[in-house]
């Protein structure tokens, strides 16, 4: 496995401390189960948008980020300072990157979809102009720009879904770094605990008061045709997307079912 990390200490000015929530929201209710503990981590302030629009930057180093599975690139923008970017696969120290409305379609550069050649692989794509990249940010992922038709661009996402996005949205050229992440072997339970993930208990091992699958003697089947969540809602393979969501009209085809 190729190791492209060249810098092992983060930039202090780009670090902030985040308090752990244990999966609880502002009212104290657990809204994300199995969260808690984990190693202390400092958040890196990553530029997912166009903070340095029109300023060419030079890559100073590639760093590990404990908050995500992709690597980060520390970029020097001269008088504008330094910033973190999602590192694309193939970027190296001393390479230059540029974010502009129209520029060279080179790995690491960022520009509007209407100016990107059709067939180019992109990542960190905006869904609304000026709101910053929201999708295609995971390690080893990239989307394919299929066509640009006026105000809309047609893209194929990593999941296989084909959807329309405003051609005024920005996207970065290339593929997100660290594609080997999917081949990582956890190895032991302690590795997940260090990441802040607590153990998950099967519903069939619980009591009926705690889960719809609970109860029975020994290894009893769940006793129902379709599985349910702990709150009695249908689970596993059930569509949860709100049909009234305004972006539904922009989706041409949903992702194919896994065989």
Helices and strands as residue ranges (DSSP letters): G 12-14, E 15-17, E 42-44, E 57-63, E 72-76, G 78-80, E 82-86, E 96-97, E 110-112, G 113-115, E 121-123, E 125-126, E 133-135, E 143-149, E 152-156, E 162-166, E 170-173, G 179-183, H 189-194, G 203-205, G 246-250, E 251-253
